Amino acid sequence: EVQLVEAGGGLVQAGGSLRLSCAASGFTSDNYAIGWFNQAPGKAREGVACISLRDGSTYYADSVKGRFTISIDNAKRTVYLQMSSLKPEDTAVYYCAADVTGWGPKAACVSADYWGQGTQVTVSS
């Protein structure tokens, strides 16, 4: 059974930093990608950063380039999202997600096959 268990999130002031983590288990190969989506109230869910477990290639949405960094600890099968220079508009529920099509991180940031439970990130101005 595939499981994605998120940790991190919380309240931070604008300009601050937070780190999210996603522990993945139950996958039978490395040919998949994991990413982070965010969803603000009244808005569609958007993929912001994704990484391939196979080769470490990454994809970032324009809205987070230069501010967010996605990384992986293969030994722990854990993906991290380091968020810096946070803005109030980054406030959202952040979901860890996995795409098992093998089409790479950009595709993984469009749609996913498995989802975590979500964690709230709130950035105060």
Backbone bond lengths (Angstrom), bond angles and torsions (degrees), N, CA, C in turn:
res aa  C-N    CA-C-N  psi(-1)  N-CA   C-N-CA  omega(-1)  CA-C   N-CA-C  phi
1 E - - - 1.456 - - 1.527 109.13 -
2 V 1.329 115.41 126.55 1.467 120.00 177.81 1.523 109.76 -73.82
3 Q 1.315 114.60 133.53 1.473 119.78 175.70 1.519 109.56 -134.30
4 L 1.315 115.58 140.19 1.460 123.41 174.49 1.521 106.60 -125.99
5 V 1.323 115.99 114.56 1.458 120.51 -176.18 1.522 108.99 -114.85
6 E 1.321 115.56 116.50 1.453 121.78 -175.82 1.516 111.25 -94.05
7 A 1.319 114.85 153.69 1.459 121.78 173.25 1.527 107.55 -148.55
8 G 1.318 115.18 157.63 1.455 121.00 -178.46 1.515 110.49 104.52
9 G 1.287 116.83 -161.60 1.454 120.72 -176.21 1.520 110.47 86.29
10 G 1.321 115.45 179.03 1.453 120.37 -179.37 1.508 111.65 133.49
11 L 1.323 114.33 -159.07 1.463 121.44 -177.11 1.528 109.93 -108.67
12 V 1.323 116.20 134.00 1.465 121.21 -179.43 1.523 108.59 -145.90
13 Q 1.304 115.84 152.64 1.467 119.43 177.12 1.524 110.19 -80.64
14 A 1.308 115.59 155.77 1.460 120.90 177.09 1.530 109.55 -55.97
15 G 1.333 114.96 136.92 1.454 121.15 -176.99 1.514 113.32 92.27
16 G 1.313 116.98 -11.00 1.452 121.97 -178.52 1.515 113.25 -84.20
17 S 1.337 115.07 -174.03 1.461 121.43 -176.85 1.524 111.08 -131.57
18 L 1.318 114.81 153.33 1.465 122.70 173.95 1.509 107.83 -145.55
19 R 1.336 116.14 154.89 1.449 120.22 174.20 1.522 109.47 -126.89
20 L 1.321 114.38 128.94 1.462 121.46 174.81 1.520 108.57 -103.80
21 S 1.319 116.00 149.18 1.457 120.17 174.56 1.525 110.06 -130.27
22 C 1.330 114.55 152.95 1.462 120.87 -179.65 1.525 107.80 -139.23
23 A 1.311 116.49 112.24 1.459 121.57 177.70 1.518 109.23 -92.03
24 A 1.345 115.54 122.03 1.455 121.24 -176.38 1.520 110.62 -105.94
25 S 1.313 116.18 139.66 1.463 120.42 176.74 1.520 109.65 -148.78
26 G 1.329 115.47 160.02 1.453 120.74 176.09 1.517 114.80 91.45
27 F 1.330 118.20 0.25 1.464 119.84 178.93 1.524 110.06 -82.60
28 T 1.325 116.86 144.05 1.458 120.87 -175.33 1.516 112.92 -99.53
29 S 1.341 118.10 -5.65 1.460 120.91 175.95 1.525 108.43 -150.88
30 D 1.337 117.06 178.12 1.461 121.77 178.27 1.528 112.10 -98.85
31 N 1.317 117.31 5.43 1.458 120.62 -175.52 1.523 110.94 -86.83
32 Y 1.329 115.33 61.05 1.450 119.62 177.95 1.522 108.51 -150.00
33 A 1.301 115.68 170.75 1.459 121.80 179.79 1.521 109.14 -128.30
34 I 1.295 115.22 149.47 1.463 121.28 176.81 1.516 108.60 -123.03
35 G 1.284 115.82 142.39 1.445 119.12 -179.69 1.505 112.93 -148.50
36 W 1.322 113.13 178.90 1.451 121.60 178.70 1.531 109.21 -121.30
37 F 1.313 114.04 131.06 1.457 122.12 174.40 1.525 107.65 -113.63
38 N 1.332 116.20 150.32 1.452 117.47 170.83 1.518 110.20 -124.44
39 Q 1.314 114.69 154.66 1.464 120.27 179.59 1.515 108.71 -142.65
40 A 1.317 115.21 112.48 1.459 121.45 176.02 1.524 108.76 -89.90
41 P 1.325 117.81 157.52 1.465 120.66 -179.93 1.521 111.70 -54.95
42 G 1.316 115.93 129.09 1.455 121.01 178.02 1.515 115.26 78.31
43 K 1.338 116.78 3.47 1.463 119.76 -178.37 1.521 110.56 -119.16
44 A 1.320 115.10 160.28 1.458 120.16 178.07 1.525 110.72 -73.90
45 R 1.326 115.24 154.90 1.453 119.98 176.18 1.528 109.01 -70.93
46 E 1.333 116.84 135.61 1.466 121.60 -176.22 1.521 110.87 -128.99
47 G 1.323 116.01 134.80 1.454 120.26 174.45 1.518 109.67 -76.53
48 V 1.332 117.70 126.11 1.457 120.28 -177.01 1.523 113.14 -108.93
49 A 1.324 118.78 -30.50 1.458 120.93 179.88 1.517 108.93 -158.00
50 C 1.324 116.54 133.59 1.461 121.09 -178.43 1.520 110.14 -140.73
51 I 1.333 115.76 152.60 1.467 120.88 -177.53 1.516 109.98 -140.43
52 S 1.335 114.96 141.59 1.465 120.43 177.37 1.534 109.14 -84.70
53 L 1.326 116.18 130.52 1.461 120.31 175.45 1.522 110.71 -73.45
54 R 1.331 117.59 -20.49 1.464 121.90 -175.88 1.527 111.46 -77.71
55 D 1.370 116.73 -46.60 1.463 117.65 -175.76 1.524 114.42 -130.18
56 G 1.325 117.29 2.91 1.460 120.34 176.83 1.513 114.88 77.69
57 S 1.320 118.81 5.41 1.469 120.49 178.48 1.523 109.07 -67.03
58 T 1.329 114.84 150.97 1.461 120.03 -173.94 1.519 111.91 -128.66
59 Y 1.314 114.38 162.84 1.456 122.47 174.27 1.522 107.02 -141.58
60 Y 1.345 114.97 139.06 1.459 120.55 176.89 1.522 110.22 -129.58
61 A 1.305 115.56 141.39 1.457 119.56 171.29 1.535 108.41 -70.86
62 D 1.326 115.88 150.44 1.468 119.92 -178.76 1.527 111.85 -57.04
63 S 1.308 116.38 -32.45 1.465 120.41 -175.55 1.527 113.40 -65.96
64 V 1.340 117.32 -18.49 1.472 119.97 -176.72 1.518 113.68 -120.51
65 K 1.322 117.59 -3.21 1.471 120.02 -178.75 1.524 110.65 -57.63
66 G 1.322 115.39 133.85 1.457 120.64 179.88 1.519 113.60 84.93
67 R 1.325 117.43 -11.21 1.467 120.36 -179.75 1.524 112.89 -116.23
68 F 1.326 117.24 -34.26 1.465 122.19 -179.01 1.522 109.56 -108.78
69 T 1.329 115.78 145.25 1.458 121.26 176.28 1.519 109.19 -132.77
70 I 1.339 115.53 126.99 1.455 120.46 177.08 1.520 108.35 -103.60
71 S 1.330 116.10 139.41 1.462 120.31 -178.94 1.519 108.88 -147.86
72 I 1.330 115.30 168.60 1.459 119.49 -177.96 1.517 110.42 -137.53
73 D 1.327 115.17 140.78 1.460 123.07 168.83 1.526 105.20 -106.21
74 N 1.326 115.72 101.15 1.463 118.99 -174.41 1.523 112.62 -64.24
75 A 1.326 116.20 -35.31 1.463 119.57 -179.24 1.522 110.96 -61.57
76 K 1.335 116.24 -37.16 1.460 120.86 -178.49 1.525 112.12 -95.35
77 R 1.337 115.85 -4.14 1.458 120.29 -175.42 1.535 110.61 51.20
78 T 1.299 114.25 44.69 1.468 120.60 -177.95 1.515 109.98 -123.67
79 V 1.321 115.63 133.94 1.461 122.88 178.14 1.522 108.29 -107.93
80 Y 1.315 115.92 136.23 1.458 121.79 -178.88 1.527 110.39 -115.29
81 L 1.313 115.36 146.73 1.461 121.32 171.15 1.520 107.46 -123.38
82 Q 1.318 115.80 106.63 1.459 120.95 175.96 1.521 107.99 -89.34
83 M 1.323 115.80 118.74 1.460 121.31 -177.40 1.524 108.94 -111.50
84 S 1.318 116.31 121.97 1.469 121.48 -179.02 1.521 109.10 -125.24
85 S 1.328 114.76 166.77 1.477 121.03 -179.20 1.517 110.24 48.02
86 L 1.311 115.92 47.08 1.462 120.71 -175.58 1.524 111.30 -65.69
87 K 1.330 114.37 145.13 1.465 122.17 -179.28 1.526 108.95 -119.18
88 P 1.321 117.63 155.74 1.472 118.96 176.98 1.525 112.86 -55.01
89 E 1.318 117.41 -32.07 1.465 119.72 179.41 1.518 113.55 -72.40
90 D 1.334 118.21 -6.81 1.459 121.19 172.77 1.527 111.64 -80.72
91 T 1.322 116.69 -7.71 1.455 120.78 179.34 1.519 110.51 -60.24
92 A 1.331 116.33 123.91 1.462 121.46 -176.06 1.527 109.06 -177.16
93 V 1.313 115.18 170.44 1.461 120.44 165.28 1.525 106.69 -86.24
94 Y 1.327 115.63 130.60 1.455 121.34 -179.26 1.529 108.87 -106.59
95 Y 1.328 115.33 128.24 1.458 122.17 -178.62 1.521 110.26 -114.47
96 C 1.311 116.03 133.75 1.452 121.56 168.44 1.529 107.70 -83.17
97 A 1.324 116.96 140.05 1.451 120.05 -177.37 1.521 109.97 -145.09
98 A 1.321 116.63 154.09 1.462 121.90 179.74 1.520 110.44 -127.88
99 D 1.311 114.42 137.71 1.464 121.87 178.12 1.526 108.03 -117.49
100 V 1.324 117.44 121.39 1.468 120.77 -174.90 1.516 112.80 -103.82
101 T 1.343 117.77 14.24 1.463 119.17 179.56 1.516 112.01 -73.15
102 G 1.346 117.51 -22.44 1.456 120.31 -177.99 1.514 113.62 80.93
103 W 1.329 117.98 13.83 1.463 121.28 -177.50 1.525 113.42 -88.67
104 G 1.307 117.87 2.88 1.458 119.38 173.42 1.515 113.78 101.47
105 P 1.338 115.54 173.64 1.468 120.16 -172.71 1.520 114.77 -67.93
106 K 1.345 117.95 -32.64 1.466 118.42 -179.45 1.528 109.84 -65.74
107 A 1.324 116.95 -42.21 1.459 120.67 177.13 1.520 110.68 -65.13
108 A 1.336 116.22 -37.45 1.460 120.06 -179.47 1.514 111.77 -64.28
109 C 1.337 117.10 -26.44 1.459 120.55 179.30 1.531 112.46 -85.05
110 V 1.333 116.23 2.64 1.470 120.32 175.69 1.523 109.90 -100.18
111 S 1.323 115.95 -45.32 1.462 119.41 178.93 1.520 108.67 -150.39
112 A 1.320 115.91 161.90 1.460 120.31 -177.04 1.519 110.64 -142.24
113 D 1.332 113.79 161.23 1.456 119.85 -178.79 1.529 112.57 -99.27
114 Y 1.323 115.88 -27.68 1.465 120.50 -177.91 1.533 108.74 -133.36
115 W 1.334 114.57 147.61 1.459 120.41 -175.85 1.521 111.67 -132.78
116 G 1.333 114.83 146.41 1.451 120.00 169.55 1.519 109.95 -83.53
117 Q 1.319 115.64 -176.11 1.456 119.92 -173.96 1.526 112.94 -84.26
118 G 1.323 117.44 -15.34 1.460 121.17 179.40 1.518 112.04 94.44
119 T 1.335 115.16 146.99 1.457 121.12 177.26 1.528 108.42 -139.91
120 Q 1.314 116.24 138.42 1.457 121.10 -174.98 1.526 110.86 -82.81
121 V 1.324 115.03 132.79 1.467 121.85 171.37 1.518 106.88 -120.23
122 T 1.324 116.53 124.27 1.457 121.66 179.67 1.522 108.91 -124.28
123 V 1.331 115.39 124.62 1.459 121.55 -179.86 1.519 108.04 -112.89
124 S 1.319 116.14 117.06 1.471 120.62 -178.68 1.517 110.36 -91.35
125 S 1.332 114.71 147.26 1.480 118.90 -178.60 1.514 111.09 -89.54
